[in-house]
Amino acid sequence: MSKLANILRESIAADGPLPVETFMAVALGHPEFGYYMTRDPFGASGDFVTAPEVSQMFGELIGLWAAEAWAALGSPERVSLVELGPGRGPLMADALRAARVAPAFFAALDVHLVETSPVLIEAQRRTLARAGVSVTWHSALEDVPEGPAIVIANEFFDAMPVRHYVKTPRGWCLRLVGLTETGALGFGVSSEPEPHLVAQAPDGSVLEISPTSHQIMNVLAQRIAKDGCAALVIDYGHVETGLGETLQALKNHRSVDPLAEPGEADLTAHVDFAALTRAAVAAGAEVQGPAAQGEFLMRLGIEQRATTLKRKATLEQAKSIDQAFERLVTAETFVGPGGAKSFGMGTLFKVLAVVPRGTPPLPGFVREVPNV
């Protein structure tokens, strides 16, 4: 049993069960034993692989997108390039390298990284040591200086805590993490229903929401509307709000019980892009997309970039480039580290831009033509 599991068991025994939302926040962010506080979880030797680690092409195209977004915002003299949850920093490193093809944009940049993990901050320092720009770290988006900004959030919102309500004969009850008869962590529900939830659904249905995600998007969208910023959100999730739970735990690239080893496994949930859209629009911004990641990258020219890279590649390198291209843009299943299955990111992952009202379609997005 993990050290954090013992801490949680003692807390629950003393003070009662915790909402799933609180359990997830503690499991990921406990200052001493939280998952992201104690390790570098990325890559083949970690627990999961993100798109920037699949191929340099991903970050390069995001860098070129940022340059185009900067031009669409009027090419401000100074602009903050912000990444939320940068992992080891490969996306930002690749984006900055690609951004050098737009010298005026590169010269205007101040880089800001929003990160809470001491382990990952050190990894980011090493990755970006030769990036050629100043880098400033912050623990929250609110700490980033005001003014024009381009914000990148790749696999950031999926790690935000989620709240679960379960439909019972009494109504919608908050799902809790408590103790079983044997003293292990287990799921239960509150004794009293939530009075403001009245949606009709079969008993046993689960409603999953992420108030933390909504709050972050509200802050981000208010800034976008006020300061002339743009944000790009890339994550796995769904485009319509619906019933069902998506909380999952990963360890060594395999699914595990979310309650088995808190602090030792990654906890995530699928992003509700419809809810993010509602939060952004309510705060005064406008959205473009969401588009499937595969379509988005194809519109940005990933196929041409792959062809260019292969011209100077060995046969083995060219094979790796082809495999990375397929994984980023298709929905096929791939065999990952240790024989674990990995799914192509092309359709599961979505891309959403948040922009000031009236902004023309940015690269990778097309304006929908209404049915008449």
N, C-alpha and C positions, 0 to 999 in steps of 0.2 A: 504494500500500500504506500502511495506517495506521501511525502511529508505534508503537502497541502491537503490531502484527503484527511489526515488526522486533525489538522487545524479546523477544517470545515466540520468534521464530525463533532468536535468539542464545541464549536460555536452553535451548531444546531441543537446539540443536547442541552446547552445552557439557555439559548434564546429562541429556539423554535426554527421551523423550516425556512428556507430561503427561496424567493422567486427564482425561476430559471434565469432570468435576466441578471440577477445579482450573482448567482453561481457562475455564470459564464464570464462576467466581468472579473471576478476574483480569480478564476482559473487561468485567465489570460494575463491579468495585470497585477496580481499580488506582488508587492515590491520586493519580496525575497524569494518566493517560490513560484511566481506566475510564469506561465509558459513562455511569453515573449521577453520576460525579464532575465531569463537564465540561459538562453541558447540562441544559436543561429539555426533556424529550422529549415533553411532553404536548400534546394539542390538534391542531387542523388544521395548524398550522405545524410540528408535531413529527413523531413517528413513529407514535403511536397515540393513541386516545381512550379514556378510562375512563368508567364510568357516571356519576360525579359531574359530569363535564364535559358529558355528554349532556343532563342536566337537573337543575335544583335539586331536583326532586321526590325524587330518589334520596337525597340527603343529608338532606333534611327528614324523610323516613320513617325513616331510620336514627336520627336524633335522637329521634324519638318512641319508637322501639323501645328506645333506651337508657333513656329515662325509665321505661318500663314494666319493663324489666329491673331498674332501680334499686329500684322498688317491690317487685318479686318477691324481691329480696335483703334486704328488710326496711327499705328507705329509710335507709341509714346516713347519719349526720350529715355526713361527708365522703366523697367518692368520687372516684377518679381516672378521668377519661375519657381513654383512651389510644388513639391510632391508630398502627398500624405502617405505615411507608411512606406518608406522607400525600400524596405528589405535590406539587402546588402548594398544597394545603390547602382545596380547595372542599368536600369532603365535611364536614370539621369545621366550616367556616364555616356551611354550610347546616344542619347538625345542631344547632349552637348556637343559630342563629336560631329553629329550630322548638322547641328545648327551653325557650324562654322561656314557652311556654304552660303549662309545669309549673314555677312559680316556686320551689317547694321543692327540686326536683331541680337547677334551674339554680344556685341559691344554694349547693348542696352541692358543686359541681364544682371540681376542679382538673384542668386540661388538660395532658396530657403527650404529646409527639410523639416517636416513635422514628424517627430519620432519620440517614443517614450522608453524604448529599450536601450539601456547602456551598452549591451553587447552589440546590438545592430548599429548603434551610432559609431562605434569604433570600426566596424566593418565598412560603414559608409565613408568614414574618413580615409581609410586605405584605398577604397575604390576610386574616390574622387580627388585623391591627392595631386594628380597631375591634370585636372580638368581645365585649368587655366582661368577659373572664375572664383570669386569669393563665395563661400558657403556658410550659412548660418543655420543653426539648429534651434528648434522650438518644440515645446511639449504639447502645444495646442495651436489650432488654426488661428484663434483669436490673438495670439502673440505675434503673428506675421505682420510687419508694418503695413499701414494703409497705403492705398494707391493702386495703380494698374497692376494686375497679376494674371498669370495663367497657371491654373491649378490642375495637377494630374493626380488622379486617385485610382491606381491600378490594384485590384484585389485589396481594397481598404475597407469598404463598407461591409464585406462579408464577415469581417471579424468583429463587427459591432454587436453588442449583446442584444438578444431578442427576448421578447416577453411572450409567453404562451397562455392562452385561455382555452379551457376544455369545456365543451358543451355537455352538461349533465342534466338530469331531470330537474334540478334546482335552478338551472340557468348556466351562464358562462362563469366558470370558476378559474381562478388563477392557478396555473400549474406551479408546484413547489418541489424543491429538493429537500427531502427529509431523511430520516433513518428508518430502515426496515427492522423487523424483529430481531435480526441477527446483528444489527448495528452497522450495516453497510448503507451507503448512500442509495436512495431510491426516490422515484417520482411519486408525487401525490397531488392532491388539489386542495384549495382552500375550502373551508366549511361554508363560507358565505359567498354567494355569486356577486359578480360585478353588476351593479344596478343599471349602469348606462349602456350595457351591451344587450341588445334585444334582437339581434339577427336570428332568423330561423335557420336551423341546421339540425341534422340528425345527432343524437347523443353520441358522444365519442369524438365528434369533430374537433379539430384544433385550429385556432386562429393565432397566427404568428405575426407579431409586429415588432418594429425596432424603433422605439422612441429616441434612442441615442442617434441613430442614423438621421431621423427626421430633424432633430435639433441641429446636427452638424450641417445638414443641407440648408436649413433655414439661415444659419449664420453665413454660410458660403453664398447663398443666393442673394441675401441682403447686400453683401459686399459687391457682388457682381452688378447688381442694379445700381449701386451708388458710385462705384469706382471705375466702372468700365472694364470688368474682368471677364475671363472665360474659364470654364472648368471642363475637364474631360474625365468622365467616370467609366471605368472598364472593370467588369466583374461578372461572375456567373450569377444567373438569376432569372426571373420571369417578368414579362411585360404587363401582366394583369394581376391585380390583387385577388387572391382566392383563399380558400381554406386549405389546411394541410401544414405539417411541420417539416422543416428541412434541416434542423440542427444535426450536425454531424461532427465526428471526431476522427482525426487522422494521426497515425503514428507509423513511422517507417513506410509511408506511402500506402498504408492499408487502413480500412475503416475499423474503428474500435468503439467500445461502449463509452459514450460521453461521460459517464459517471465513474468509470473504472479507475482512472488515474489522473485526476485533475492536476493540472500543472505540468503533466508529462506528455499530453497530446494536444494537437491544435483543435480548437473548436470554431466552427464557422456555421453560417446559415446563408441560404440563397438570398440574394438582394431583390427586394420588391421595387422594380424600376418605376412602376406606376405610383407607388407611394412617394418615392423620391421626386418624381415629376410634380405631384400635387404640392409637396413642400416647397419646391423651387418656384412654382408659379404663384403660390400664395405669398411668397416673400418678394415678389415683384420682378422675377427674372423670367426668361423664356428658355424652352428646351428644344434641342434638335435630336431626333432619334426617339427611342433607342434603335440602333442598328445592330444586326448580328456582327460579331467580331470579324468573321470571315469576310463578309461583304465590305465592312469598313476598311480592312487592310487591303483588300483587292482594289478598292477605289483609290487608296493612297499609293498603289503601285508596288505592292509587295512582290508580285510575280516578276516584274521587271528588275527589282532589286535582287531577287534570288538569281536571276539569269546573269546579272552583272557580277555577283560574287563568285559564281561558278566558273567564270572565264579564267580566273587565276587560281582556281582550286585544284587540288589533287582529286583523284577518283574517289578516295575515301571522304574527303572534305565535301565534294559535290553531293555524295550520297547523304551526308549529314544535313546539308543545306536543304535538300529535297524533303527529308524526313521532318525537319523543323517547319518548313513551309506547310506541309500537309497537316501537321499537328495544330498549327496556328489558325488555319483557315477551313478545315473540314470538321466533320462530326464523327470521324472514324475512331475506332478503339485501337489503342496502342499498348504494347507490353512495356511497362516501365521498370524501374529498378526492382530487383528481387523477384521479377516475374509478376508484379502487381499490374493490374490493368489501369491504363490511363485513357481518358476520353479526349478526343479532339476538341479544341476550344472554339471552333468556328461558329457553332450555333448556340451552345450552352452559354457562352460569354456574350454579353451585350455591351454596347458603347453608347453613352449618353453625353451630349454637350449641353452645358448650362451657360447661357449668354445673355447680354442685355436685350431688352425688347427691341425688335426691328432689325436684329443682326441678320445679314444674308446667310444662306447655308454655307457652313464651313466645310473644308475638304473631308470627304468620307461620308457626308450626309447629303441627302436629296430632299428637297421640299416636297411634301406629299401633295398630290393633286386631288382636291375634293371630288367626291362623286356627285354628278349632277344628273 
